[in-house]
Amino acid sequence: MLSFKNISKTYGGSKKAVDNISLDINEGEFIAFIGTSGSGKTTALRMINRMIEPTSGTITINGEDISKKNPVELRRGIGYVIQQIGLLPHMTIKENITLVPRLLKWSDEDKDEKARELIKLVDLPEEYLDRYPSELSGGQQQRIGVVRALAAEQNIILMDEPFGALDPITRDTLQDLVKELQKKLGKTFIFVTHDMDEAIKLADRIVIMSHGKVIQFDTPDEILRNPANDFVRDFIGEGRLIQDRPNMRTVQDAMIQPVSITVDKSINDCIALMREKRIDTIFVTDHNNKLLGFVDIEDINEGYRKGMDLIDLMNRDVYRIGVDSKLQDSVRTILKRNIRNIPVIDDNNKLIGLITRSNLVDIVYDTIWGEQEVNESNSVGVEQP
């Protein structure tokens, strides 16, 4: 879909910001460019929408040489999200979201419908459409910046370190949002970052650059298992390198069976099930096992006193992860957010598992100390079963 062929960018007659890179990006992929400062990653990104023109080489989209296209028309067909967000302060959120559709002469009805559709995608209330950027938090503004890049239904979305200025929890939330949107919409996302954890979490393939050259272009697992050279090994860091170690398993390998109850049951049913299973939190589903929310002991106490129904009592804002998520991402999330339980869902939002702080502790214990105990036992001649 998108190809770089022998692309170079030279400044001042001699300094090569990008040095003869060639790579092919498939439709619907999530690609992360990463490298040290001055590696050429942002220059490579900005050549895709011709904000920077290459000195030599060719970039094609669906076989068409982009240098032969009108740059303004090209940019209207490519979404772009930057760290500074770039929302226009004198425009409402709706006007910001529909900026490119307005330039493309969409009807008012179509623009309004697209704005309502997109703000729902990022879990913000529809009434926010009439607010101005200054009335939103930094994280909310960045959500709007993300969906604005999707408003004109572009197939390629460029993101230049969009979350670098955000606090860790907001950043983690937006990473999850972006990955979810990319999977749901099937768009091609090209993402520049300096954070290896972010690249590993988000990307289908990672481009590692240094001094304008591509050093390695491969999947996160392959880069972690087989770094191309000492530069990549040092850049990744020894703590992330794996040789088929358990910390790169998916959550499916570590999840336990969740306890759930259907939304039509009573609070008394909840109490009985929680007492039987000796748990303080229970997940609520519909009759197709789709996750709707959860209730805990405090909710139950309040609901029991007020005679509330389960559907009105449950918390709907529940953090969840997909079954193919990396286990190490779950560990990071539990530590950052101080979450005890993370429900695991399939592609249809059906509840299929549970990751808990306690069972992660067991896995970490086995990974770090289990092998050590075996080695110590062997060293004193203890026979292993």
C-alpha positions as CSV (number, residue, x, y, z in Angstrom):
1,M,0.0,0.0,0.0
2,L,2.7,2.5,1.1
3,S,6.3,2.1,-0.2
4,F,9.5,3.9,0.4
5,K,12.0,3.3,-2.4
6,N,15.6,4.5,-1.9
7,I,14.4,7.6,0.0
8,S,17.0,10.1,1.2
9,K,16.7,13.6,2.7
10,T,19.8,15.8,2.7
11,Y,20.1,19.2,4.5
12,G,22.8,21.8,3.9
13,G,24.3,19.9,1.0
14,S,25.8,17.1,3.2
15,K,23.8,16.2,6.3
16,K,21.6,13.2,5.6
17,A,18.6,13.2,7.9
18,V,17.2,10.1,6.0
19,D,19.7,7.9,4.2
20,N,18.5,5.6,1.4
21,I,15.6,3.8,3.2
22,S,13.4,1.3,1.5
23,L,10.4,-0.4,3.1
24,D,6.9,-1.5,2.3
25,I,3.9,-0.9,4.7
26,N,0.8,-3.0,4.2
27,E,-2.8,-1.7,4.3
28,G,-4.2,-1.9,7.8
29,E,-0.9,-2.2,9.6
30,F,0.2,-0.3,12.7
31,I,3.8,0.8,12.1
32,A,6.0,2.5,14.7
33,F,9.1,4.5,13.8
34,I,11.5,4.7,16.8
35,G,15.0,5.9,17.3
36,T,17.2,8.3,19.2
37,S,16.9,12.1,18.7
38,G,18.1,12.9,15.2
39,S,17.6,9.4,13.9
40,G,15.4,10.5,11.0
41,K,12.1,9.0,12.2
42,T,10.0,12.2,12.2
43,T,11.6,13.3,8.8
44,A,10.5,9.9,7.4
45,L,7.0,10.4,8.7
46,R,6.6,13.9,7.3
47,M,7.7,12.9,3.9
48,I,4.6,10.8,3.6
49,N,2.3,13.8,3.5
50,R,5.0,16.0,1.8
51,M,5.4,18.4,4.7
52,I,9.1,17.5,3.9
53,E,10.1,16.7,0.4
54,P,12.7,13.9,-0.2
55,T,16.0,14.8,-1.9
56,S,15.9,11.5,-3.8
57,G,13.8,8.4,-4.1
58,T,10.1,7.7,-4.5
59,I,7.2,7.3,-2.1
60,T,4.1,5.6,-3.5
61,I,0.6,5.1,-2.1
62,N,-1.3,2.3,-3.8
63,G,1.3,2.5,-6.6
64,E,0.9,6.2,-7.2
65,D,3.9,8.5,-6.8
66,I,2.9,11.1,-4.3
67,S,5.3,13.7,-5.7
68,K,3.0,13.9,-8.7
69,K,-0.1,14.7,-6.5
70,N,-1.2,18.1,-5.4
71,P,0.3,18.4,-1.8
72,V,-2.9,20.0,-0.4
73,E,-5.1,17.3,-1.8
74,L,-2.7,14.6,-0.6
75,R,-2.8,16.0,3.0
76,R,-6.6,16.1,3.0
77,G,-6.5,12.3,2.4
78,I,-4.0,11.6,5.2
79,G,-4.8,12.1,8.9
80,Y,-2.2,13.8,11.1
81,V,-1.9,13.9,14.9
82,I,0.9,15.7,16.7
83,Q,2.0,16.1,20.3
84,Q,0.7,19.7,20.5
85,I,-2.8,18.5,19.5
86,G,-3.4,21.5,17.3
87,L,-7.1,22.1,18.1
88,L,-8.2,25.6,17.0
89,P,-9.2,27.5,20.2
90,H,-11.8,29.7,18.5
91,M,-13.7,26.7,17.1
92,T,-16.0,24.3,19.0
93,I,-15.1,20.7,19.3
94,K,-17.6,19.8,16.5
95,E,-16.0,22.4,14.2
96,N,-12.5,21.1,15.1
97,I,-13.5,17.5,14.3
98,T,-15.1,18.3,11.0
99,L,-12.5,20.8,9.8
100,V,-11.3,18.6,6.9
101,P,-14.8,17.5,5.9
102,R,-15.8,21.2,5.7
103,L,-12.8,21.8,3.4
104,L,-14.1,18.8,1.3
105,K,-17.5,20.5,1.1
106,W,-19.5,17.9,3.1
107,S,-23.1,18.7,3.8
108,D,-23.9,20.1,7.3
109,E,-26.0,16.9,8.0
110,D,-23.0,14.6,7.1
111,K,-20.6,16.7,9.2
112,D,-22.9,16.6,12.2
113,E,-23.4,12.9,11.9
114,K,-19.7,12.2,11.6
115,A,-19.0,14.4,14.7
116,R,-21.5,12.5,16.8
117,E,-20.2,9.2,15.6
118,L,-16.6,10.0,16.4
119,I,-17.1,11.5,19.8
120,K,-18.9,8.3,20.9
121,L,-15.8,6.4,19.7
122,V,-13.7,8.1,22.3
123,D,-16.3,7.8,25.1
124,L,-17.0,11.5,25.4
125,P,-20.5,12.8,25.8
126,E,-22.2,14.3,22.8
127,E,-22.8,17.7,24.6
128,Y,-19.0,18.2,24.4
129,L,-19.4,18.9,20.7
130,D,-20.6,22.5,21.6
131,R,-17.7,23.2,24.0
132,Y,-14.3,24.8,23.2
133,P,-10.9,23.2,23.6
134,S,-10.1,25.2,26.7
135,E,-13.1,23.6,28.4
136,L,-11.6,20.1,28.1
137,S,-8.7,18.4,29.9
138,G,-5.4,17.7,28.1
139,G,-6.3,14.0,27.7
140,Q,-9.8,14.9,26.4
141,Q,-8.3,17.3,23.9
142,Q,-5.9,14.7,22.7
143,R,-8.8,12.3,22.1
144,I,-10.4,14.9,19.9
145,G,-7.1,15.3,18.1
146,V,-7.1,11.6,17.4
147,V,-10.7,11.4,16.1
148,R,-10.3,14.6,14.0
149,A,-7.6,12.7,12.0
150,L,-10.3,10.0,11.3
151,A,-13.1,12.5,10.4
152,A,-12.6,12.6,6.6
153,E,-12.3,8.8,6.5
154,Q,-8.6,8.8,5.5
155,N,-7.0,5.4,5.1
156,I,-3.6,6.6,6.4
157,I,-3.1,8.2,9.9
158,L,0.2,9.7,10.8
159,M,1.0,10.3,14.5
160,D,4.1,12.2,15.6
161,E,4.7,11.4,19.3
162,P,1.1,12.3,20.1
163,F,1.2,11.3,23.8
164,G,4.7,12.5,24.8
165,A,3.4,15.4,27.0
166,L,0.7,13.4,28.9
167,D,0.9,11.9,32.3
168,P,1.4,8.1,32.4
169,I,-2.2,7.0,33.1
170,T,-3.7,9.3,30.5
171,R,-1.0,8.2,28.0
172,D,-1.8,4.5,28.8
173,T,-5.5,5.1,28.3
174,L,-5.0,6.8,24.9
175,Q,-2.6,4.1,23.7
176,D,-5.4,1.6,24.3
177,L,-7.9,3.8,22.6
178,V,-5.7,4.3,19.5
179,K,-5.0,0.6,19.2
180,E,-8.7,-0.2,19.6
181,L,-9.7,2.3,16.9
182,Q,-7.0,1.1,14.5
183,K,-8.2,-2.5,14.8
184,K,-11.9,-1.5,14.6
185,L,-11.5,0.8,11.6
186,G,-8.8,-1.1,9.7
187,K,-6.8,2.0,9.0
188,T,-3.0,2.2,8.4
189,F,-1.4,3.9,11.4
190,I,2.2,5.2,11.2
191,F,3.4,6.3,14.6
192,V,6.6,8.0,15.7
193,T,7.7,7.5,19.3
194,H,10.9,7.5,21.4
195,D,9.3,5.1,23.9
196,M,10.1,1.4,23.2
197,D,7.4,0.2,25.6
198,E,4.9,2.2,23.5
199,A,6.1,0.8,20.2
200,I,6.0,-2.8,21.5
201,K,2.5,-2.3,22.8
202,L,1.0,-0.7,19.8
203,A,2.9,-1.8,16.6
204,D,2.4,-4.7,14.3
205,R,6.0,-3.9,13.1
206,I,8.6,-1.5,14.3
207,V,11.1,0.5,12.3
208,I,14.3,1.2,14.4
209,M,16.3,4.0,12.9
210,S,19.8,5.5,13.6
211,H,21.6,8.3,11.8
212,G,19.0,8.2,9.0
213,K,19.2,4.5,8.3
214,V,16.8,1.7,9.0
215,I,18.6,-0.7,11.4
216,Q,15.8,-3.2,11.8
217,F,12.2,-3.5,10.6
218,D,10.3,-6.4,12.1
219,T,7.6,-7.5,14.6
220,P,8.1,-6.6,18.2
221,D,8.6,-10.2,19.2
222,E,11.2,-10.8,16.5
223,I,13.1,-7.7,17.5
224,L,13.1,-8.7,21.1
225,R,14.2,-12.2,20.4
226,N,16.7,-11.4,17.7
227,P,18.1,-7.8,17.8
228,A,19.9,-7.0,14.5
229,N,23.0,-5.7,16.2
230,D,24.5,-4.2,19.4
231,F,22.8,-0.9,18.7
232,V,19.3,-2.5,18.7
233,R,20.2,-4.6,21.8
234,D,21.4,-1.5,23.7
235,F,18.4,0.6,22.5
236,I,15.9,-2.0,23.6
237,G,17.6,-2.6,27.0
238,E,18.4,-5.9,28.6
239,G,15.3,-5.8,30.7
240,R,13.1,-6.2,27.6
241,L,15.1,-8.8,25.7
242,I,13.6,-12.2,25.6
243,Q,14.6,-15.7,24.8
244,D,11.2,-17.4,24.8
245,R,10.7,-16.2,28.4
246,P,7.2,-16.2,29.9
247,N,6.9,-12.4,30.1
248,M,6.1,-12.2,26.4
249,R,3.1,-14.6,26.6
250,T,-0.4,-13.2,25.9
251,V,-3.0,-12.8,28.6
252,Q,-4.7,-16.0,27.3
253,D,-1.8,-18.0,28.8
254,A,-2.3,-16.4,32.3
255,M,-6.0,-15.6,32.7
256,I,-8.2,-17.4,35.1
257,Q,-12.0,-18.1,34.9
258,P,-14.0,-15.0,35.8
259,V,-17.1,-15.0,38.0
260,S,-20.0,-13.2,36.4
261,I,-23.7,-12.8,36.7
262,T,-26.3,-11.8,34.1
263,V,-27.8,-8.3,34.3
264,D,-31.4,-9.5,35.0
265,K,-30.4,-11.1,38.4
266,S,-31.1,-9.5,41.7
267,I,-28.7,-8.0,44.3
268,N,-29.5,-11.0,46.5
269,D,-28.4,-13.3,43.7
270,C,-25.1,-11.3,43.6
271,I,-24.6,-11.6,47.3
272,A,-25.2,-15.3,47.3
273,L,-22.7,-15.9,44.4
274,M,-20.1,-13.6,45.9
275,R,-20.3,-15.4,49.2
276,E,-20.1,-18.8,47.5
277,K,-17.1,-17.8,45.5
278,R,-15.5,-15.8,48.3
279,I,-14.9,-12.7,46.0
280,D,-15.5,-9.0,46.5
281,T,-16.0,-8.1,42.8
282,I,-18.3,-9.7,40.2
283,F,-18.7,-8.9,36.5
284,V,-22.1,-8.3,34.9
285,T,-22.9,-9.6,31.4
286,D,-25.9,-9.9,29.1
287,H,-27.3,-13.3,28.2
288,N,-24.7,-13.5,25.3
289,N,-21.9,-13.1,27.9
290,K,-21.1,-9.6,26.6
291,L,-19.4,-7.6,29.4
292,L,-21.5,-4.7,30.6
293,G,-19.8,-3.7,33.9
294,F,-19.0,-4.8,37.4
295,V,-20.1,-4.4,41.0
296,D,-18.1,-4.7,44.2
297,I,-18.9,-5.0,47.9
298,E,-19.4,-1.3,48.4
299,D,-21.8,-1.1,45.4
300,I,-23.8,-4.1,46.8
301,N,-24.1,-2.5,50.2
302,E,-25.3,0.8,48.7
303,G,-27.7,-0.9,46.3
304,Y,-29.1,-3.2,49.0
305,R,-30.0,-0.2,51.2
306,K,-31.6,1.7,48.4
307,G,-33.4,-1.3,46.8
308,M,-31.7,-0.7,43.4
309,D,-31.6,-3.0,40.5
310,L,-28.4,-4.5,39.3
311,I,-28.6,-2.7,35.9
312,D,-28.7,0.7,37.7
313,L,-26.1,-0.2,40.3
314,M,-23.2,-1.6,38.2
315,N,-20.1,0.4,37.2
316,R,-20.1,0.6,33.4
317,D,-16.6,2.2,33.2
318,V,-14.6,-1.0,33.3
319,Y,-11.0,-1.3,32.0
320,R,-10.8,-4.4,29.8
321,I,-8.2,-6.0,27.5
322,G,-8.3,-8.2,24.5
323,V,-7.4,-11.8,24.6
324,D,-4.3,-11.3,22.3
325,S,-2.8,-8.6,24.5
326,K,0.7,-9.0,25.7
327,L,0.9,-10.2,29.3
328,Q,3.7,-7.6,30.0
329,D,1.2,-4.8,29.1
330,S,-1.2,-6.1,31.7
331,V,1.5,-6.1,34.3
332,R,2.4,-2.5,33.4
333,T,-1.3,-1.4,33.5
334,I,-1.9,-3.0,36.9
335,L,1.1,-1.3,38.3
336,K,0.4,2.1,36.7
337,R,-3.3,2.2,37.5
338,N,-3.3,0.2,40.7
339,I,-6.0,-2.1,39.3
340,R,-6.7,-5.4,41.0
341,N,-8.7,-7.1,38.2
342,I,-8.7,-6.8,34.5
343,P,-11.4,-8.6,32.5
344,V,-10.3,-10.3,29.3
345,I,-12.7,-10.0,26.3
346,D,-12.8,-11.4,22.7
347,D,-13.4,-9.5,19.6
348,N,-17.1,-9.4,20.3
349,N,-16.7,-8.0,23.8
350,K,-17.6,-11.4,25.4
351,L,-16.1,-12.0,28.8
352,I,-13.7,-15.0,28.5
353,G,-11.1,-14.5,31.3
354,L,-9.7,-12.5,34.1
355,I,-6.2,-11.2,34.9
356,T,-5.7,-10.3,38.6
357,R,-2.9,-8.7,40.5
358,S,-2.5,-11.9,42.6
359,N,-2.1,-14.3,39.7
360,L,0.3,-11.9,38.0
361,V,2.4,-12.0,41.2
362,D,2.5,-15.8,41.0
363,I,3.7,-15.6,37.4
364,V,6.4,-13.0,38.2
365,Y,7.5,-15.1,41.2
366,D,7.8,-18.2,39.0
367,T,9.6,-16.3,36.3
368,I,12.1,-14.6,38.4
369,W,12.7,-17.0,41.3
370,G,11.3,-20.3,40.2
371,E,14.3,-21.0,37.9
372,Q,16.7,-19.8,40.6
373,E,15.2,-22.3,43.1
374,V,15.5,-25.1,40.6
375,N,19.2,-24.2,40.0
376,E,19.9,-24.0,43.7
377,S,18.2,-27.4,44.3
378,N,20.2,-29.0,41.5
379,S,23.4,-27.5,42.8
380,V,23.0,-29.5,46.1
381,G,22.0,-32.7,44.4
382,V,18.2,-32.6,44.9
383,E,16.4,-34.8,42.4
384,Q,13.8,-32.9,40.4
385,P,10.5,-34.6,39.5
